[in-house]
């Protein structure tokens, strides 16, 4: 399954379960595809941010296709988010 298909399934299920979410889509620039997220954790920022008010939850999700792997930059961001108590 592609990452895009997986993400579509995740977001559809999330909405059914009462979650709201955001995804920062890459855009084509003169330097290739770039995601407009900047700052020290911009590179490697997770694919989805999900929130559910009723149980005061905030999740960060890095999604991968069947053959995908987390990059070192993505792992650093995930480790930082976990260190401050994020799910």
C-alpha angles and dihedrals in degrees: 000000000000122000090244092054091046091049091050090053092047094049094045091051091044091055091048088054094050101262125139117207147185131208123188105217123212117246129203113251135172086270096050130263114348133173111223097233117117138182135067092312096034094100105069096016110162121264096240138029111198129186133184117189099196093067097022094241129157119187134186115202129193106195126200136188117242091275098035127120132200111252121228090252091051091048092051091053093046091049091050092049092049091048090060093047102264120145 
